[in-house]
Amino acid sequence: MADAKEKALKIMDKNDVGVLATVHDNKPVARYMTFLSEDFVLYTVTDKRTEKVEDIEKNANAFVLLGYEEGMFDKDYVEIEATVSTTQDPELIDRAWNSYMEDSYTGKDDPNILVLKLTPTKVTLEEKKAGKSTPISF
């Protein structure tokens, strides 16, 4: 089990782009996001005026997929069910900031920046070649 946990953490550390799904009008909505992972907790920067923030305010449950690489359908990946909270903590903004954000914001002090903190409730390692799903204890 420790081996599966290590594999899952490695996938999360290596893959900073993933899919975030939230609930809107009782239906899932998914979008690509960049993530900072610290152990199994994920952080992502977003604009506080987006629909995803409205979705999270109504339903804090989210689902994340990390590990897909273009053209690689047999790669292992991680599924994360999480609850989402929000913050404008400058230290978290600084840690979660990446070059993708430079085109969307005036800087790290942009008042519209919001950090989503995704605290896992369930983590599963999906090993495609081995054909197995392993729940991860965290």
C-alpha positions in Angstrom: 0.0 0.0 0.0 2.9 2.4 0.7 4.1 1.7 -2.8 0.8 2.8 -4.2 0.8 5.9 -2.0 4.3 6.8 -3.3 3.2 6.2 -6.9 0.2 8.5 -6.4 2.2 11.2 -4.9 4.8 11.0 -7.7 2.0 11.3 -10.3 0.6 14.3 -8.5 4.0 16.0 -8.2 4.9 15.4 -11.8 1.5 16.5 -13.3 0.5 20.0 -12.6 -2.3 20.2 -15.2 -5.4 18.2 -14.5 -9.1 18.2 -14.8 -11.3 19.8 -12.1 -15.0 18.8 -12.0 -17.5 20.8 -10.0 -21.3 20.6 -9.8 -23.5 23.2 -11.6 -27.3 22.9 -11.6 -26.9 19.2 -10.3 -24.7 18.4 -13.3 -20.9 17.9 -13.5 -18.8 20.6 -15.2 -15.1 19.9 -15.9 -12.3 22.2 -16.9 -8.5 22.0 -17.1 -6.6 23.6 -14.2 -3.1 23.8 -13.0 -2.4 22.4 -9.5 0.1 22.7 -6.8 0.2 19.5 -4.7 1.3 19.3 -1.1 1.0 15.7 0.0 -2.6 15.0 -1.1 -3.9 18.5 -0.7 -4.2 20.5 -4.0 -4.2 24.2 -4.6 -5.2 26.0 -7.8 -5.5 29.7 -8.6 -8.7 31.0 -10.3 -10.5 34.2 -10.8 -13.1 34.9 -8.0 -15.6 36.0 -10.6 -15.8 32.6 -12.4 -18.8 30.2 -12.6 -16.6 27.6 -10.9 -16.4 29.7 -7.8 -20.2 30.1 -7.8 -20.5 26.4 -8.2 -18.2 25.7 -5.2 -20.1 28.2 -3.1 -23.2 26.2 -3.7 -21.6 22.7 -3.5 -18.0 22.3 -2.2 -17.6 18.8 -3.6 -15.1 18.4 -6.5 -13.4 15.7 -8.4 -9.8 15.9 -9.9 -8.0 13.7 -12.5 -4.2 14.0 -12.6 -1.7 12.1 -14.7 -3.0 12.0 -18.3 -0.4 12.7 -20.9 -1.4 13.4 -24.5 -1.2 10.2 -26.6 -0.5 8.0 -23.6 -3.6 6.1 -22.8 -1.9 3.4 -20.8 -0.4 5.8 -18.1 -1.3 5.6 -14.5 -3.3 8.4 -13.0 -4.9 9.6 -9.8 -8.5 10.3 -9.0 -9.2 12.7 -6.1 -12.6 13.4 -4.5 -12.3 16.6 -2.4 -14.0 19.4 -0.6 -13.1 22.9 -1.7 -12.4 25.9 0.4 -11.2 29.3 -0.8 -8.6 31.8 0.3 -6.8 34.9 -0.8 -3.8 34.2 1.4 -0.8 35.9 -0.4 1.5 33.1 0.7 -0.7 30.5 -1.0 -1.0 32.6 -4.0 2.7 32.8 -4.2 3.2 29.1 -3.9 0.4 28.2 -6.4 1.5 30.8 -8.9 2.9 29.7 -12.2 3.7 31.2 -15.6 0.3 30.2 -17.1 -1.3 32.9 -14.9 0.8 35.8 -16.1 -1.6 36.3 -19.1 -4.7 36.3 -17.0 -3.8 38.5 -14.0 -2.0 41.8 -13.5 0.3 40.1 -10.9 0.1 38.1 -7.7 -1.6 41.0 -6.0 -4.5 41.1 -8.5 -7.7 41.5 -6.3 -9.6 38.9 -8.4 -7.2 36.1 -7.6 -8.6 33.3 -5.4 -6.9 30.1 -4.4 -9.0 26.9 -4.3 -7.8 24.5 -1.6 -8.9 20.9 -2.4 -8.8 18.7 0.7 -9.1 15.1 -0.3 -11.9 12.8 1.0 -10.9 9.9 -1.3 -7.9 9.2 -3.4 -7.5 6.3 -5.9 -4.5 5.3 -7.9 -5.6 3.9 -11.3 -2.9 1.6 -12.7 -3.8 1.1 -16.4 -1.2 -1.5 -17.3 -1.9 -3.5 -14.1 -5.6 -3.1 -14.6 -6.3 -2.2 -11.0 -7.6 0.6 -8.8 -6.0 1.1 -5.4 -7.6 3.3 -2.7 -4.9 5.4 -1.0 -4.8 6.1 2.7 -3.6 9.6 3.5 
